[in-house]
Amino acid sequence: MKKILVLLVAVSSLALAQELKIKAASFSADEMKGISIFDGNVSMVKNHDELYASKVTVYTDKENKPTKFVALGNVSFKIETKSKAKYTGSANRVVFLTKEKEYRFYQNVHLKQIDEKKEIQGDEVVLNITTGKAHATGVNKGPVIMIFDIPEKE
């Protein structure tokens, strides 16, 4: 029970006064290593952001504050940046670095910016939610693909 309470306090501190809710089929933690593992149909919801995966590992520092979230297996997500840009997508693996406020998407990445009708497909995409900057690379499976919706003038 103490481990769960420590984790909930740590996870809520990440939210910066916003609630982060994590649901999973199972949970385990190692307080000494600063690792909490949520396994089986994991869902994470914070404000306008949602993430779904087979497994999520939360890494915390010595003060039990989350430093990194790693989501694996059939990861899908909805993200809103500080400037209110909205993204949806999927990837095999997603890493969120709390200090950098940065999402890193890996393998079979499909990221779609809804409000601008832009899409990025690649093997590695990085999105900073504070600055709104993104970059992508095609690693093993070929080039990065960027799709724009350009309205034609009549």
Z-matrix of the N, CA and C atoms (Angstrom, degrees):
N
C 1 1.452
C 2 1.529 1 110.28
N 3 1.333 2 116.62 1 -39.39
C 4 1.454 3 120.40 2 -179.57
C 5 1.527 4 111.03 3 -62.47
N 6 1.342 5 116.66 4 -40.07
C 7 1.462 6 121.05 5 179.19
C 8 1.518 7 111.14 6 -62.94
N 9 1.319 8 116.35 7 -42.00
C 10 1.465 9 120.12 8 179.32
C 11 1.517 10 110.18 9 -64.58
N 12 1.307 11 118.33 10 -42.30
C 13 1.457 12 122.10 11 178.92
C 14 1.525 13 110.94 12 -62.86
N 15 1.328 14 117.34 13 -44.34
C 16 1.464 15 121.46 14 177.97
C 17 1.519 16 110.02 15 -60.86
N 18 1.343 17 116.98 16 -43.43
C 19 1.454 18 120.38 17 179.50
C 20 1.522 19 111.21 18 -63.29
N 21 1.311 20 117.28 19 -44.67
C 22 1.462 21 120.05 20 -179.54
C 23 1.522 22 111.86 21 -62.35
N 24 1.326 23 117.31 22 -39.89
C 25 1.462 24 120.85 23 176.35
C 26 1.524 25 110.14 24 -64.43
N 27 1.316 26 116.63 25 -43.49
C 28 1.468 27 120.89 26 -179.33
C 29 1.517 28 111.21 27 -64.88
N 30 1.312 29 117.07 28 -46.37
C 31 1.455 30 120.56 29 -178.74
C 32 1.517 31 110.65 30 -65.48
N 33 1.314 32 117.82 31 -38.75
C 34 1.460 33 119.56 32 179.72
C 35 1.525 34 111.86 33 -69.32
N 36 1.318 35 118.50 34 -26.55
C 37 1.465 36 119.50 35 176.54
C 38 1.518 37 111.10 36 -68.24
N 39 1.340 38 116.97 37 -29.29
C 40 1.464 39 120.57 38 175.63
C 41 1.520 40 109.74 39 -63.64
N 42 1.267 41 116.56 40 -36.90
C 43 1.450 42 120.81 41 -174.47
C 44 1.523 43 112.89 42 -67.39
N 45 1.318 44 117.73 43 -11.31
C 46 1.466 45 121.60 44 -179.41
C 47 1.520 46 110.71 45 48.23
N 48 1.294 47 115.52 46 60.91
C 49 1.456 48 124.94 47 179.46
C 50 1.525 49 111.92 48 74.78
N 51 1.308 50 117.83 49 8.34
C 52 1.458 51 122.08 50 172.45
C 53 1.520 52 106.84 51 -111.61
N 54 1.297 53 116.46 52 141.83
C 55 1.453 54 120.84 53 -177.33
C 56 1.526 55 111.09 54 -78.67
N 57 1.304 56 116.99 55 132.31
C 58 1.459 57 123.93 56 172.20
C 59 1.519 58 106.51 57 -109.95
N 60 1.319 59 116.09 58 120.76
C 61 1.456 60 121.03 59 -177.76
C 62 1.521 61 108.58 60 -113.94
N 63 1.335 62 116.67 61 124.36
C 64 1.456 63 122.48 62 178.56
C 65 1.527 64 108.23 63 -118.32
N 66 1.334 65 115.40 64 128.79
C 67 1.464 66 121.33 65 176.10
C 68 1.520 67 107.71 66 -122.17
N 69 1.316 68 116.71 67 142.25
C 70 1.460 69 121.58 68 178.51
C 71 1.523 70 109.73 69 -158.35
N 72 1.331 71 115.65 70 164.20
C 73 1.462 72 120.93 71 177.23
C 74 1.521 73 111.01 72 -70.10
N 75 1.368 74 116.41 73 -34.02
C 76 1.461 75 119.06 74 178.28
C 77 1.521 76 110.89 75 -145.95
N 78 1.329 77 115.54 76 160.94
C 79 1.457 78 122.69 77 -177.04
C 80 1.517 79 109.18 78 -142.35
N 81 1.344 80 116.28 79 137.66
C 82 1.460 81 120.48 80 171.81
C 83 1.525 82 107.85 81 -143.97
N 84 1.334 83 115.68 82 153.62
C 85 1.460 84 119.45 83 -177.50
C 86 1.520 85 110.68 84 -145.16
N 87 1.320 86 114.75 85 150.00
C 88 1.455 87 122.54 86 172.28
C 89 1.525 88 105.83 87 -127.54
N 90 1.322 89 115.51 88 96.35
C 91 1.465 90 121.48 89 -175.35
C 92 1.527 91 111.82 90 -60.21
N 93 1.318 92 117.56 91 -37.59
C 94 1.468 93 120.97 92 -178.66
C 95 1.531 94 111.46 93 -65.39
N 96 1.323 95 117.30 94 -37.53
C 97 1.466 96 121.57 95 178.98
C 98 1.526 97 112.50 96 -86.59
N 99 1.317 98 117.27 97 -14.06
C 100 1.463 99 120.64 98 -179.03
C 101 1.514 100 112.36 99 72.24
N 102 1.325 101 116.49 100 39.36
C 103 1.468 102 121.05 101 -178.24
C 104 1.527 103 109.53 102 -128.08
N 105 1.329 104 115.30 103 131.86
C 106 1.460 105 121.71 104 173.53
C 107 1.518 106 107.40 105 -126.46
N 108 1.325 107 116.88 106 133.60
C 109 1.456 108 121.59 107 -176.05
C 110 1.526 109 109.51 108 -120.08
N 111 1.317 110 114.55 109 125.76
C 112 1.461 111 122.69 110 175.24
C 113 1.523 112 105.89 111 -110.40
N 114 1.331 113 116.66 112 126.18
C 115 1.463 114 120.07 113 -173.01
C 116 1.519 115 110.54 114 -130.41
N 117 1.335 116 116.14 115 139.63
C 118 1.457 117 122.03 116 175.10
C 119 1.510 118 113.82 117 87.51
N 120 1.310 119 116.89 118 107.98
C 121 1.474 120 122.93 119 177.46
C 122 1.525 121 112.19 120 47.31
N 123 1.310 122 115.78 121 55.28
C 124 1.460 123 120.84 122 -177.09
C 125 1.525 124 110.20 123 -78.68
N 126 1.321 125 115.23 124 135.08
C 127 1.467 126 120.85 125 171.93
C 128 1.520 127 108.14 126 -129.99
N 129 1.322 128 114.62 127 135.78
C 130 1.467 129 121.74 128 176.63
C 131 1.524 130 107.46 129 -124.98
N 132 1.327 131 116.31 130 130.70
C 133 1.460 132 120.76 131 179.64
C 134 1.515 133 108.66 132 -133.65
N 135 1.330 134 115.17 133 128.70
C 136 1.466 135 121.74 134 175.00
C 137 1.512 136 107.77 135 -143.58
N 138 1.314 137 115.43 136 115.26
C 139 1.449 138 121.27 137 179.42
C 140 1.532 139 109.30 138 55.09
N 141 1.338 140 118.88 139 -116.11
C 142 1.459 141 121.98 140 -179.52
C 143 1.526 142 112.59 141 -95.24
N 144 1.323 143 117.86 142 -1.10
C 145 1.461 144 122.20 143 -177.05
C 146 1.526 145 110.69 144 -94.94
N 147 1.336 146 115.13 145 139.20
C 148 1.458 147 121.67 146 177.25
C 149 1.522 148 108.41 147 -137.00
N 150 1.325 149 116.49 148 143.42
C 151 1.450 150 121.51 149 176.45
C 152 1.524 151 108.42 150 -142.86
N 153 1.330 152 115.34 151 136.36
C 154 1.461 153 121.78 152 179.90
C 155 1.524 154 107.91 153 -127.72
N 156 1.326 155 117.68 154 136.61
C 157 1.465 156 121.67 155 -178.07
C 158 1.519 157 110.22 156 -158.40
N 159 1.325 158 114.86 157 169.29
C 160 1.463 159 119.95 158 174.89
C 161 1.524 160 110.66 159 -75.75
N 162 1.358 161 115.57 160 -33.76
C 163 1.466 162 120.02 161 -176.49
C 164 1.527 163 109.33 162 -150.79
N 165 1.322 164 116.65 163 139.00
C 166 1.469 165 122.22 164 175.04
C 167 1.520 166 108.56 165 -131.24
N 168 1.341 167 115.35 166 128.99
C 169 1.455 168 121.51 167 175.26
C 170 1.518 169 108.56 168 -111.10
N 171 1.336 170 115.95 169 129.78
C 172 1.466 171 122.20 170 179.42
C 173 1.525 172 107.78 171 -108.94
N 174 1.334 173 115.67 172 125.50
C 175 1.463 174 121.95 173 177.98
C 176 1.525 175 108.00 174 -104.70
N 177 1.347 176 116.33 175 134.46
C 178 1.461 177 120.37 176 -179.24
C 179 1.527 178 110.12 177 -123.16
N 180 1.339 179 115.00 178 158.57
C 181 1.468 180 120.36 179 177.83
C 182 1.533 181 109.55 180 -88.39
N 183 1.318 182 116.70 181 -170.92
C 184 1.467 183 121.59 182 -177.53
C 185 1.521 184 112.89 183 -65.55
N 186 1.333 185 116.95 184 -21.82
C 187 1.463 186 121.21 185 177.35
C 188 1.519 187 112.16 186 -95.01
N 189 1.340 188 116.12 187 14.37
C 190 1.466 189 123.34 188 179.96
C 191 1.518 190 113.88 189 63.12
N 192 1.328 191 117.14 190 26.69
C 193 1.465 192 121.16 191 175.54
C 194 1.525 193 108.21 192 -96.17
N 195 1.334 194 117.30 193 131.88
C 196 1.459 195 119.83 194 179.83
C 197 1.530 196 112.12 195 -60.98
N 198 1.322 197 115.81 196 134.72
C 199 1.464 198 121.49 197 177.56
C 200 1.521 199 111.31 198 -112.56
N 201 1.345 200 116.01 199 -26.07
C 202 1.456 201 119.44 200 -176.39
C 203 1.523 202 109.70 201 -156.35
N 204 1.328 203 114.95 202 141.50
C 205 1.454 204 122.69 203 172.91
C 206 1.524 205 106.73 204 -119.39
N 207 1.333 206 117.54 205 131.98
C 208 1.455 207 121.70 206 177.57
C 209 1.528 208 108.02 207 -123.35
N 210 1.336 209 115.87 208 118.48
C 211 1.464 210 122.26 209 -179.99
C 212 1.521 211 108.75 210 -108.85
N 213 1.326 212 116.14 211 133.53
C 214 1.468 213 121.86 212 -177.83
C 215 1.518 214 111.09 213 -129.28
N 216 1.326 215 115.84 214 147.09
C 217 1.456 216 121.91 215 171.05
C 218 1.507 217 114.82 216 80.08
N 219 1.327 218 116.42 217 109.12
C 220 1.469 219 122.27 218 176.91
C 221 1.528 220 112.17 219 49.45
N 222 1.304 221 116.42 220 49.68
C 223 1.463 222 120.70 221 -177.00
C 224 1.531 223 109.76 222 -79.12
N 225 1.312 224 115.74 223 129.13
C 226 1.466 225 121.75 224 171.99
C 227 1.523 226 107.08 225 -131.23
N 228 1.329 227 115.66 226 155.58
C 229 1.460 228 118.39 227 -172.28
C 230 1.515 229 112.59 228 -157.44
N 231 1.338 230 113.94 229 160.17
C 232 1.462 231 125.06 230 169.11
C 233 1.518 232 104.96 231 -131.98
N 234 1.331 233 116.87 232 128.67
C 235 1.465 234 121.61 233 -175.97
C 236 1.524 235 109.45 234 -133.92
N 237 1.323 236 115.86 235 142.84
C 238 1.463 237 121.08 236 172.84
C 239 1.519 238 107.89 237 -122.97
N 240 1.349 239 116.69 238 128.52
C 241 1.456 240 121.15 239 179.42
C 242 1.521 241 110.28 240 -82.05
N 243 1.323 242 115.54 241 173.75
C 244 1.462 243 121.36 242 179.71
C 245 1.533 244 111.10 243 -60.13
N 246 1.327 245 116.64 244 -32.59
C 247 1.467 246 120.98 245 179.81
C 248 1.527 247 112.50 246 -86.33
N 249 1.331 248 116.67 247 10.55
C 250 1.468 249 124.82 248 176.74
C 251 1.520 250 114.22 249 74.68
N 252 1.342 251 118.95 250 14.47
C 253 1.460 252 121.21 251 172.28
C 254 1.522 253 107.77 252 -69.64
N 255 1.332 254 116.82 253 137.74
C 256 1.458 255 121.38 254 -175.81
C 257 1.519 256 110.12 255 -113.86
N 258 1.352 257 114.36 256 132.52
C 259 1.451 258 122.10 257 -179.09
C 260 1.522 259 109.87 258 -125.54
N 261 1.325 260 116.05 259 147.37
C 262 1.456 261 122.81 260 168.00
C 263 1.520 262 106.71 261 -130.98
N 264 1.317 263 116.17 262 161.14
C 265 1.448 264 116.81 263 177.67
C 266 1.502 265 113.84 264 170.77
N 267 1.337 266 112.57 265 -169.24
C 268 1.457 267 120.53 266 179.87
C 269 1.520 268 108.98 267 -152.03
N 270 1.329 269 114.98 268 158.79
C 271 1.463 270 122.84 269 178.20
C 272 1.522 271 107.89 270 -165.22
N 273 1.321 272 116.23 271 165.36
C 274 1.463 273 119.33 272 175.53
C 275 1.523 274 111.83 273 -77.37
N 276 1.355 275 115.52 274 -31.83
C 277 1.467 276 120.13 275 -179.04
C 278 1.519 277 108.83 276 -144.64
N 279 1.335 278 116.53 277 137.57
C 280 1.462 279 122.24 278 177.03
C 281 1.513 280 108.53 279 -130.70
N 282 1.338 281 115.61 280 132.81
C 283 1.461 282 121.94 281 176.69
C 284 1.521 283 107.19 282 -119.99
N 285 1.338 284 116.48 283 130.35
C 286 1.465 285 120.67 284 174.20
C 287 1.519 286 107.64 285 -115.05
N 288 1.336 287 115.93 286 121.27
C 289 1.465 288 122.35 287 177.91
C 290 1.523 289 107.51 288 -98.74
N 291 1.325 290 116.61 289 114.74
C 292 1.460 291 120.73 290 -171.37
C 293 1.527 292 113.02 291 -67.44
N 294 1.306 293 117.48 292 -41.42
C 295 1.460 294 120.69 293 -177.44
C 296 1.528 295 111.35 294 -65.27
N 297 1.324 296 116.04 295 -42.36
C 298 1.461 297 122.07 296 -178.97
C 299 1.519 298 112.38 297 -81.71
N 300 1.336 299 117.18 298 -13.63
C 301 1.472 300 122.71 299 -174.57
C 302 1.526 301 109.62 300 54.35
N 303 1.334 302 114.84 301 50.26
C 304 1.456 303 120.52 302 -171.46
C 305 1.524 304 111.40 303 -131.51
N 306 1.327 305 114.91 304 131.18
C 307 1.454 306 121.74 305 172.55
C 308 1.522 307 108.02 306 -96.30
N 309 1.316 308 115.93 307 137.06
C 310 1.467 309 122.48 308 174.61
C 311 1.523 310 107.22 309 -123.67
N 312 1.315 311 115.35 310 118.45
C 313 1.459 312 122.35 311 -177.00
C 314 1.529 313 108.43 312 -106.80
N 315 1.341 314 117.10 313 135.28
C 316 1.458 315 121.81 314 -176.06
C 317 1.523 316 111.87 315 -130.41
N 318 1.312 317 116.21 316 143.28
C 319 1.460 318 126.00 317 172.34
C 320 1.522 319 113.10 318 61.65
N 321 1.317 320 113.95 319 119.45
C 322 1.470 321 121.68 320 178.99
C 323 1.529 322 112.05 321 53.18
N 324 1.310 323 115.91 322 47.05
C 325 1.463 324 121.35 323 -176.97
C 326 1.522 325 110.29 324 -79.08
N 327 1.301 326 115.62 325 132.11
C 328 1.462 327 122.84 326 172.37
C 329 1.527 328 105.78 327 -132.28
N 330 1.321 329 116.04 328 109.22
C 331 1.463 330 122.35 329 -177.22
C 332 1.518 331 108.05 330 -119.60
N 333 1.310 332 116.78 331 125.11
C 334 1.468 333 121.80 332 -177.24
C 335 1.527 334 109.51 333 -122.65
N 336 1.346 335 115.48 334 123.37
C 337 1.465 336 120.30 335 174.70
C 338 1.523 337 106.60 336 -89.32
N 339 1.306 338 116.33 337 111.53
C 340 1.455 339 121.96 338 -170.70
C 341 1.523 340 112.58 339 -67.84
N 342 1.319 341 117.77 340 -50.00
C 343 1.458 342 120.92 341 -174.24
C 344 1.529 343 113.48 342 -69.45
N 345 1.319 344 119.31 343 -20.84
C 346 1.466 345 123.08 344 -179.78
C 347 1.528 346 112.03 345 -108.83
N 348 1.308 347 117.58 346 -3.94
C 349 1.460 348 123.06 347 -178.80
C 350 1.527 349 111.61 348 53.28
N 351 1.330 350 115.60 349 49.98
C 352 1.459 351 122.61 350 176.02
C 353 1.525 352 107.79 351 -116.71
N 354 1.330 353 115.98 352 146.52
C 355 1.458 354 121.10 353 177.06
C 356 1.522 355 109.67 354 -133.18
N 357 1.327 356 115.30 355 143.54
C 358 1.457 357 121.88 356 174.29
C 359 1.523 358 107.64 357 -125.94
N 360 1.337 359 115.82 358 132.24
C 361 1.456 360 121.31 359 174.12
C 362 1.515 361 107.44 360 -126.39
N 363 1.321 362 117.39 361 132.88
C 364 1.452 363 121.15 362 -179.06
C 365 1.512 364 110.96 363 -174.33
N 366 1.312 365 115.15 364 -171.98
C 367 1.461 366 119.71 365 179.49
C 368 1.520 367 112.52 366 -98.97
N 369 1.336 368 117.05 367 -16.87
C 370 1.464 369 120.60 368 176.56
C 371 1.526 370 108.64 369 -150.82
N 372 1.327 371 115.37 370 121.74
C 373 1.468 372 121.51 371 178.89
C 374 1.521 373 107.35 372 -131.01
N 375 1.338 374 115.72 373 135.18
C 376 1.459 375 121.49 374 178.37
C 377 1.524 376 107.68 375 -118.72
N 378 1.340 377 116.87 376 132.47
C 379 1.462 378 122.74 377 179.38
C 380 1.518 379 108.88 378 -131.97
N 381 1.342 380 116.13 379 120.43
C 382 1.459 381 121.54 380 175.76
C 383 1.525 382 107.48 381 -93.64
N 384 1.343 383 117.21 382 120.53
C 385 1.465 384 119.68 383 -174.88
C 386 1.518 385 113.15 384 -78.76
N 387 1.328 386 118.45 385 -14.22
C 388 1.461 387 121.03 386 177.04
C 389 1.524 388 110.68 387 -84.72
N 390 1.327 389 116.87 388 -49.89
C 391 1.469 390 121.02 389 -177.23
C 392 1.522 391 112.45 390 -87.21
N 393 1.329 392 117.54 391 -21.54
C 394 1.455 393 121.01 392 -176.44
C 395 1.520 394 113.32 393 78.63
N 396 1.330 395 117.35 394 3.90
C 397 1.460 396 120.89 395 -179.68
C 398 1.523 397 110.15 396 -77.69
N 399 1.341 398 114.39 397 142.33
C 400 1.460 399 120.55 398 178.33
C 401 1.515 400 108.99 399 -138.14
N 402 1.323 401 115.57 400 150.26
C 403 1.461 402 120.38 401 170.46
C 404 1.528 403 108.53 402 -147.72
N 405 1.339 404 114.01 403 154.80
C 406 1.462 405 119.21 404 -174.96
C 407 1.513 406 110.48 405 -139.75
N 408 1.328 407 115.10 406 153.10
C 409 1.460 408 121.19 407 174.36
C 410 1.519 409 108.46 408 -136.48
N 411 1.308 410 114.39 409 148.02
C 412 1.451 411 120.94 410 171.90
C 413 1.517 412 105.92 411 -99.98
N 414 1.291 413 118.40 412 122.34
C 415 1.452 414 120.75 413 -174.40
C 416 1.524 415 110.26 414 -100.54
N 417 1.293 416 118.18 415 -83.22
C 418 1.463 417 122.03 416 -173.31
C 419 1.524 418 113.78 417 -92.61
N 420 1.288 419 116.47 418 -31.98
C 421 1.460 420 119.00 419 -169.61
C 422 1.518 421 113.34 420 -98.09
N 423 1.314 422 118.78 421 10.43
C 424 1.452 423 119.43 422 175.51
C 425 1.513 424 112.76 423 119.57
N 426 1.321 425 115.48 424 -161.85
C 427 1.465 426 120.80 425 -173.43
C 428 1.524 427 113.05 426 -74.56
N 429 1.311 428 114.57 427 166.47
C 430 1.452 429 121.93 428 170.64
C 431 1.524 430 106.90 429 -76.47
N 432 1.307 431 116.55 430 140.30
C 433 1.461 432 120.70 431 177.26
C 434 1.520 433 108.11 432 -115.75
N 435 1.327 434 116.22 433 127.22
C 436 1.461 435 122.00 434 178.27
C 437 1.520 436 107.05 435 -120.10
N 438 1.315 437 117.38 436 128.24
C 439 1.456 438 122.54 437 -178.29
C 440 1.523 439 108.25 438 -118.68
N 441 1.330 440 116.04 439 125.55
C 442 1.465 441 122.27 440 178.10
C 443 1.519 442 108.94 441 -114.78
N 444 1.306 443 116.56 442 146.42
C 445 1.458 444 121.71 443 171.53
C 446 1.517 445 106.31 444 -101.23
N 447 1.352 446 116.84 445 107.43
C 448 1.458 447 121.01 446 -176.62
C 449 1.537 448 108.04 447 -110.34
N 450 1.321 449 117.39 448 110.74
C 451 1.461 450 119.39 449 178.70
C 452 1.528 451 110.42 450 -68.80
N 453 1.337 452 115.22 451 140.15
C 454 1.450 453 119.89 452 178.65
C 455 1.512 454 109.57 453 -93.33
N 456 1.339 455 115.68 454 142.42
C 457 1.461 456 121.10 455 176.85
C 458 1.517 457 108.41 456 -84.47
N 459 1.316 458 115.62 457 141.23
C 460 1.466 459 119.64 458 179.20
C 461 1.491 460 111.33 459 -91.61
